Amino acid sequence: MSLRKRLRELIARPGLLLMPGAYDALSARLIAAEGFEAIVAGGYAAVGSLLAEPDTGQSNMRDYADHYGRLCAAVEIPVYVDADTGFGGVNNVRQMVRAFENAGVAGLFIGDQVFPNRCGYLPGKQVVPVEEMLGKIKAALDARRDPDLFIAARTDVMGIDGINAAIERCQLFMEIGADMAKPQGVDRIADISRVLSVVPGPHFATLSQAAGKASVTLDELEKAGVAAVSFPSAALFAAAGAVKRVMAALRRDRSIAAVADELIGLDDYYALVGLKPQLAREESYARAAEQLVAKRAAAQ
């Protein structure tokens, strides 16, 4: 089964799919090693890790395609990614879908903010006319070569015009053929339940550090019928916190002995990055080459 089919299967099955957010290939590998079945990779974590800046639309499509390609190559589970605004008009959206497909993503979502977009939890958002967004969604659907690529559409209009406007846009997104429509900022259970009752398709919830303290529990989300929940910035904040503590201890104590438990063990790290299989592969190729040379020499 392809990873794209697998993502669709995970979304459709009963229960709540948990999708932690990866900010690079190593964090993706760590998430997969803990047994999670899918990963989300968002712009907030990408811009933070690549540029050390807030997510206000600084990166471009090719940067994201390269970034997502490294994440996908590091794991054998589906990766669902942020496609920002599609990085331009319908022709840009077409290029984005092809590039992200080549990178190996299992699914992607496009937002309806104006360019440059910003994190959905930051102030100052604006959205494009709904007709423009519908054109981008149709362009994305037409561009995909693999029909199993999961294409979702997100609206940030709730923070501007309220939940009714968000629901109306989501309904239009589904009518044009999106696999899922997500109203960003719909975080309360009552609002989520309302969206589920009037917008067809699955619903993804988001529990982001950028939103502050979570107002709902996983049990509440699962009971409401939510298909999946993403934690797009948890790994990023965990890594930043750990590095900060270790570096502060080194600066203060001229030693990291007091914070040694913050560091992964050497054997665990080598197991994570696959040192033994890599060395074994080197040895097998060298041995095969030696055998071939020896065989040729014996035949002469």
Contacts in CASP RR format, 6 or more apart in sequence:
PFRMAT RR
TARGET T0000
AUTHOR 0000-0000-0000
METHOD contacts of the structure
MODEL  1
MSLRKRLRELIARPGLLLMPGAYDALSARLIAAEGFEAIVAGGYAAVGSL
LAEPDTGQSNMRDYADHYGRLCAAVEIPVYVDADTGFGGVNNVRQMVRAF
ENAGVAGLFIGDQVFPNRCGYLPGKQVVPVEEMLGKIKAALDARRDPDLF
IAARTDVMGIDGINAAIERCQLFMEIGADMAKPQGVDRIADISRVLSVVP
GPHFATLSQAAGKASVTLDELEKAGVAAVSFPSAALFAAAGAVKRVMAAL
RRDRSIAAVADELIGLDDYYALVGLKPQLAREESYARAAEQLVAKRAAAQ
1 9 0 8 1.000
2 146 0 8 1.000
2 148 0 8 1.000
3 76 0 8 1.000
3 77 0 8 1.000
3 78 0 8 1.000
3 79 0 8 1.000
3 104 0 8 1.000
3 106 0 8 1.000
4 78 0 8 1.000
4 106 0 8 1.000
4 107 0 8 1.000
4 146 0 8 1.000
4 148 0 8 1.000
4 149 0 8 1.000
4 150 0 8 1.000
5 148 0 8 1.000
6 77 0 8 1.000
6 78 0 8 1.000
6 106 0 8 1.000
7 38 0 8 1.000
7 78 0 8 1.000
7 80 0 8 1.000
7 106 0 8 1.000
7 107 0 8 1.000
7 150 0 8 1.000
8 148 0 8 1.000
8 150 0 8 1.000
10 17 0 8 1.000
10 37 0 8 1.000
10 38 0 8 1.000
10 78 0 8 1.000
10 228 0 8 1.000
11 17 0 8 1.000
11 150 0 8 1.000
11 180 0 8 1.000
11 202 0 8 1.000
11 227 0 8 1.000
11 228 0 8 1.000
12 202 0 8 1.000
12 227 0 8 1.000
15 222 0 8 1.000
15 225 0 8 1.000
15 227 0 8 1.000
16 218 0 8 1.000
16 221 0 8 1.000
16 222 0 8 1.000
16 225 0 8 1.000
16 226 0 8 1.000
16 227 0 8 1.000
16 228 0 8 1.000
16 229 0 8 1.000
17 37 0 8 1.000
17 38 0 8 1.000
17 227 0 8 1.000
17 228 0 8 1.000
17 229 0 8 1.000
18 36 0 8 1.000
18 37 0 8 1.000
18 218 0 8 1.000
18 228 0 8 1.000
18 229 0 8 1.000
18 231 0 8 1.000
19 36 0 8 1.000
19 38 0 8 1.000
19 39 0 8 1.000
19 40 0 8 1.000
19 80 0 8 1.000
19 228 0 8 1.000
19 229 0 8 1.000
19 230 0 8 1.000
19 231 0 8 1.000
20 31 0 8 1.000
20 36 0 8 1.000
20 39 0 8 1.000
20 40 0 8 1.000
20 230 0 8 1.000
20 231 0 8 1.000
20 234 0 8 1.000
20 235 0 8 1.000
21 27 0 8 1.000
21 31 0 8 1.000
21 39 0 8 1.000
21 40 0 8 1.000
21 41 0 8 1.000
21 42 0 8 1.000
21 45 0 8 1.000
21 230 0 8 1.000
21 231 0 8 1.000
21 232 0 8 1.000
21 233 0 8 1.000
21 234 0 8 1.000
21 235 0 8 1.000
21 236 0 8 1.000
22 28 0 8 1.000
22 31 0 8 1.000
22 39 0 8 1.000
22 40 0 8 1.000
22 41 0 8 1.000
22 45 0 8 1.000
22 71 0 8 1.000
22 79 0 8 1.000
22 235 0 8 1.000
23 41 0 8 1.000
23 45 0 8 1.000
23 46 0 8 1.000
23 48 0 8 1.000
23 49 0 8 1.000
23 235 0 8 1.000
23 236 0 8 1.000
23 239 0 8 1.000
24 49 0 8 1.000
24 67 0 8 1.000
24 70 0 8 1.000
24 71 0 8 1.000
25 70 0 8 1.000
25 71 0 8 1.000
25 73 0 8 1.000
25 74 0 8 1.000
26 74 0 8 1.000
26 272 0 8 1.000
26 273 0 8 1.000
27 235 0 8 1.000
27 236 0 8 1.000
27 239 0 8 1.000
28 39 0 8 1.000
28 41 0 8 1.000
28 71 0 8 1.000
28 74 0 8 1.000
28 75 0 8 1.000
28 79 0 8 1.000
29 74 0 8 1.000
29 75 0 8 1.000
29 272 0 8 1.000
29 273 0 8 1.000
30 235 0 8 1.000
30 272 0 8 1.000
31 39 0 8 1.000
31 75 0 8 1.000
31 235 0 8 1.000
32 39 0 8 1.000
32 74 0 8 1.000
32 75 0 8 1.000
32 76 0 8 1.000
32 77 0 8 1.000
33 272 0 8 1.000
36 77 0 8 1.000
37 77 0 8 1.000
37 78 0 8 1.000
38 77 0 8 1.000
38 78 0 8 1.000
38 79 0 8 1.000
38 80 0 8 1.000
38 106 0 8 1.000
38 228 0 8 1.000
39 71 0 8 1.000
39 75 0 8 1.000
39 77 0 8 1.000
39 78 0 8 1.000
39 79 0 8 1.000
39 80 0 8 1.000
40 79 0 8 1.000
40 80 0 8 1.000
40 81 0 8 1.000
40 82 0 8 1.000
40 230 0 8 1.000
40 231 0 8 1.000
40 232 0 8 1.000
41 67 0 8 1.000
41 68 0 8 1.000
41 71 0 8 1.000
41 79 0 8 1.000
41 80 0 8 1.000
41 81 0 8 1.000
41 82 0 8 1.000
42 81 0 8 1.000
42 82 0 8 1.000
42 232 0 8 1.000
43 55 0 8 1.000
43 59 0 8 1.000
43 64 0 8 1.000
43 82 0 8 1.000
43 84 0 8 1.000
43 119 0 8 1.000
43 232 0 8 1.000
44 55 0 8 1.000
44 82 0 8 1.000
44 119 0 8 1.000
44 208 0 8 1.000
44 210 0 8 1.000
44 232 0 8 1.000
44 233 0 8 1.000
44 236 0 8 1.000
45 232 0 8 1.000
45 233 0 8 1.000
45 235 0 8 1.000
45 236 0 8 1.000
46 55 0 8 1.000
46 59 0 8 1.000
46 63 0 8 1.000
46 64 0 8 1.000
46 67 0 8 1.000
46 82 0 8 1.000
47 53 0 8 1.000
47 54 0 8 1.000
47 55 0 8 1.000
47 56 0 8 1.000
47 57 0 8 1.000
47 58 0 8 1.000
47 59 0 8 1.000
48 54 0 8 1.000
48 55 0 8 1.000
48 236 0 8 1.000
49 236 0 8 1.000
50 59 0 8 1.000
50 63 0 8 1.000
50 67 0 8 1.000
51 58 0 8 1.000
51 59 0 8 1.000
54 118 0 8 1.000
54 119 0 8 1.000
54 122 0 8 1.000
55 118 0 8 1.000
55 119 0 8 1.000
55 122 0 8 1.000
56 116 0 8 1.000
56 118 0 8 1.000
56 119 0 8 1.000
56 122 0 8 1.000
57 84 0 8 1.000
57 115 0 8 1.000
57 116 0 8 1.000
57 117 0 8 1.000
57 118 0 8 1.000
58 116 0 8 1.000
59 84 0 8 1.000
60 87 0 8 1.000
61 86 0 8 1.000
61 87 0 8 1.000
61 92 0 8 1.000
61 95 0 8 1.000
61 96 0 8 1.000
61 99 0 8 1.000
62 99 0 8 1.000
64 81 0 8 1.000
64 82 0 8 1.000
64 83 0 8 1.000
64 84 0 8 1.000
64 100 0 8 1.000
65 96 0 8 1.000
65 99 0 8 1.000
65 100 0 8 1.000
65 102 0 8 1.000
65 103 0 8 1.000
66 103 0 8 1.000
68 79 0 8 1.000
68 81 0 8 1.000
68 100 0 8 1.000
68 103 0 8 1.000
68 104 0 8 1.000
68 105 0 8 1.000
69 103 0 8 1.000
69 104 0 8 1.000
69 105 0 8 1.000
71 79 0 8 1.000
72 79 0 8 1.000
72 103 0 8 1.000
72 104 0 8 1.000
72 105 0 8 1.000
78 106 0 8 1.000
78 107 0 8 1.000
79 104 0 8 1.000
79 105 0 8 1.000
79 106 0 8 1.000
79 107 0 8 1.000
80 105 0 8 1.000
80 106 0 8 1.000
80 107 0 8 1.000
80 108 0 8 1.000
80 109 0 8 1.000
80 150 0 8 1.000
80 230 0 8 1.000
81 100 0 8 1.000
81 105 0 8 1.000
81 107 0 8 1.000
81 108 0 8 1.000
81 109 0 8 1.000
82 108 0 8 1.000
82 109 0 8 1.000
83 96 0 8 1.000
83 100 0 8 1.000
83 108 0 8 1.000
83 109 0 8 1.000
83 110 0 8 1.000
83 111 0 8 1.000
83 140 0 8 1.000
84 110 0 8 1.000
84 111 0 8 1.000
84 115 0 8 1.000
84 117 0 8 1.000
85 110 0 8 1.000
85 111 0 8 1.000
85 112 0 8 1.000
85 113 0 8 1.000
85 114 0 8 1.000
85 115 0 8 1.000
85 117 0 8 1.000
85 128 0 8 1.000
85 136 0 8 1.000
86 92 0 8 1.000
86 93 0 8 1.000
86 96 0 8 1.000
86 110 0 8 1.000
86 111 0 8 1.000
86 136 0 8 1.000
86 140 0 8 1.000
87 93 0 8 1.000
87 95 0 8 1.000
87 96 0 8 1.000
87 115 0 8 1.000
88 115 0 8 1.000
89 136 0 8 1.000
89 139 0 8 1.000
90 135 0 8 1.000
90 136 0 8 1.000
90 138 0 8 1.000
90 139 0 8 1.000
91 139 0 8 1.000
93 110 0 8 1.000
93 136 0 8 1.000
93 139 0 8 1.000
93 140 0 8 1.000
93 143 0 8 1.000
94 139 0 8 1.000
94 140 0 8 1.000
94 142 0 8 1.000
94 143 0 8 1.000
96 140 0 8 1.000
97 108 0 8 1.000
97 139 0 8 1.000
97 140 0 8 1.000
97 143 0 8 1.000
97 144 0 8 1.000
97 149 0 8 1.000
97 151 0 8 1.000
98 143 0 8 1.000
98 145 0 8 1.000
100 107 0 8 1.000
100 108 0 8 1.000
101 144 0 8 1.000
101 145 0 8 1.000
101 146 0 8 1.000
101 149 0 8 1.000
105 149 0 8 1.000
106 149 0 8 1.000
106 150 0 8 1.000
107 149 0 8 1.000
107 150 0 8 1.000
107 151 0 8 1.000
107 152 0 8 1.000
108 140 0 8 1.000
108 149 0 8 1.000
108 150 0 8 1.000
108 151 0 8 1.000
108 152 0 8 1.000
109 151 0 8 1.000
109 152 0 8 1.000
109 153 0 8 1.000
109 154 0 8 1.000
109 180 0 8 1.000
109 182 0 8 1.000
110 133 0 8 1.000
110 136 0 8 1.000
110 137 0 8 1.000
110 140 0 8 1.000
110 151 0 8 1.000
110 152 0 8 1.000
110 153 0 8 1.000
110 154 0 8 1.000
111 117 0 8 1.000
111 133 0 8 1.000
111 153 0 8 1.000
111 154 0 8 1.000
111 155 0 8 1.000
111 156 0 8 1.000
112 127 0 8 1.000
112 128 0 8 1.000
112 130 0 8 1.000
112 132 0 8 1.000
112 133 0 8 1.000
112 153 0 8 1.000
112 154 0 8 1.000
112 155 0 8 1.000
112 156 0 8 1.000
112 157 0 8 1.000
112 169 0 8 1.000
113 120 0 8 1.000
113 125 0 8 1.000
113 126 0 8 1.000
113 127 0 8 1.000
113 128 0 8 1.000
113 156 0 8 1.000
114 126 0 8 1.000
114 127 0 8 1.000
114 128 0 8 1.000
117 125 0 8 1.000
118 124 0 8 1.000
118 125 0 8 1.000
119 210 0 8 1.000
120 156 0 8 1.000
120 184 0 8 1.000
120 185 0 8 1.000
120 210 0 8 1.000
121 185 0 8 1.000
121 208 0 8 1.000
121 210 0 8 1.000
121 211 0 8 1.000
121 212 0 8 1.000
122 210 0 8 1.000
125 156 0 8 1.000
125 159 0 8 1.000
125 160 0 8 1.000
126 160 0 8 1.000
127 133 0 8 1.000
127 155 0 8 1.000
127 156 0 8 1.000
127 157 0 8 1.000
127 160 0 8 1.000
130 169 0 8 1.000
130 172 0 8 1.000
133 153 0 8 1.000
133 155 0 8 1.000
133 169 0 8 1.000
133 173 0 8 1.000
134 172 0 8 1.000
134 173 0 8 1.000
134 176 0 8 1.000
135 176 0 8 1.000
137 151 0 8 1.000
137 153 0 8 1.000
137 173 0 8 1.000
137 176 0 8 1.000
137 177 0 8 1.000
137 178 0 8 1.000
138 176 0 8 1.000
138 177 0 8 1.000
140 151 0 8 1.000
141 151 0 8 1.000
141 176 0 8 1.000
141 177 0 8 1.000
141 178 0 8 1.000
144 151 0 8 1.000
150 179 0 8 1.000
150 180 0 8 1.000
151 178 0 8 1.000
151 179 0 8 1.000
152 178 0 8 1.000
152 179 0 8 1.000
152 180 0 8 1.000
152 181 0 8 1.000
152 182 0 8 1.000
152 204 0 8 1.000
153 170 0 8 1.000
153 173 0 8 1.000
153 178 0 8 1.000
153 180 0 8 1.000
153 181 0 8 1.000
153 182 0 8 1.000
154 181 0 8 1.000
154 182 0 8 1.000
154 183 0 8 1.000
154 184 0 8 1.000
155 166 0 8 1.000
155 169 0 8 1.000
155 170 0 8 1.000
155 173 0 8 1.000
155 181 0 8 1.000
155 182 0 8 1.000
155 183 0 8 1.000
155 184 0 8 1.000
156 184 0 8 1.000
156 185 0 8 1.000
157 165 0 8 1.000
157 166 0 8 1.000
157 169 0 8 1.000
157 183 0 8 1.000
158 165 0 8 1.000
158 166 0 8 1.000
158 183 0 8 1.000
158 184 0 8 1.000
158 185 0 8 1.000
158 186 0 8 1.000
159 185 0 8 1.000
163 183 0 8 1.000
163 186 0 8 1.000
163 191 0 8 1.000
163 194 0 8 1.000
163 195 0 8 1.000
166 183 0 8 1.000
166 184 0 8 1.000
166 185 0 8 1.000
166 186 0 8 1.000
166 195 0 8 1.000
167 183 0 8 1.000
167 194 0 8 1.000
167 195 0 8 1.000
167 198 0 8 1.000
167 199 0 8 1.000
169 181 0 8 1.000
169 183 0 8 1.000
170 181 0 8 1.000
170 182 0 8 1.000
170 183 0 8 1.000
170 195 0 8 1.000
170 199 0 8 1.000
171 181 0 8 1.000
171 198 0 8 1.000
171 199 0 8 1.000
173 181 0 8 1.000
174 180 0 8 1.000
174 181 0 8 1.000
174 199 0 8 1.000
174 200 0 8 1.000
174 201 0 8 1.000
179 201 0 8 1.000
180 201 0 8 1.000
180 202 0 8 1.000
180 203 0 8 1.000
180 204 0 8 1.000
181 199 0 8 1.000
181 201 0 8 1.000
182 203 0 8 1.000
182 204 0 8 1.000
183 195 0 8 1.000
183 199 0 8 1.000
184 206 0 8 1.000
185 206 0 8 1.000
185 211 0 8 1.000
186 192 0 8 1.000
186 195 0 8 1.000
187 205 0 8 1.000
187 206 0 8 1.000
187 211 0 8 1.000
187 215 0 8 1.000
187 216 0 8 1.000
188 215 0 8 1.000
188 216 0 8 1.000
189 216 0 8 1.000
189 220 0 8 1.000
189 221 0 8 1.000
189 224 0 8 1.000
192 203 0 8 1.000
192 205 0 8 1.000
192 216 0 8 1.000
192 221 0 8 1.000
192 224 0 8 1.000
192 226 0 8 1.000
193 224 0 8 1.000
195 203 0 8 1.000
196 203 0 8 1.000
196 224 0 8 1.000
196 225 0 8 1.000
196 226 0 8 1.000
202 227 0 8 1.000
202 228 0 8 1.000
203 225 0 8 1.000
203 226 0 8 1.000
203 227 0 8 1.000
204 226 0 8 1.000
204 227 0 8 1.000
204 228 0 8 1.000
204 229 0 8 1.000
204 230 0 8 1.000
205 216 0 8 1.000
205 221 0 8 1.000
205 226 0 8 1.000
205 228 0 8 1.000
205 229 0 8 1.000
205 230 0 8 1.000
206 229 0 8 1.000
206 230 0 8 1.000
206 232 0 8 1.000
207 214 0 8 1.000
207 216 0 8 1.000
207 229 0 8 1.000
207 230 0 8 1.000
207 231 0 8 1.000
207 234 0 8 1.000
208 230 0 8 1.000
208 231 0 8 1.000
208 232 0 8 1.000
208 233 0 8 1.000
209 233 0 8 1.000
209 234 0 8 1.000
209 236 0 8 1.000
209 237 0 8 1.000
210 232 0 8 1.000
210 233 0 8 1.000
218 229 0 8 1.000
221 229 0 8 1.000
242 262 0 8 1.000
245 259 0 8 1.000
245 262 0 8 1.000
246 256 0 8 1.000
246 259 0 8 1.000
246 262 0 8 1.000
246 263 0 8 1.000
249 255 0 8 1.000
249 256 0 8 1.000
249 258 0 8 1.000
249 259 0 8 1.000
250 256 0 8 1.000
256 263 0 8 1.000
264 272 0 8 1.000
270 276 0 8 1.000
END
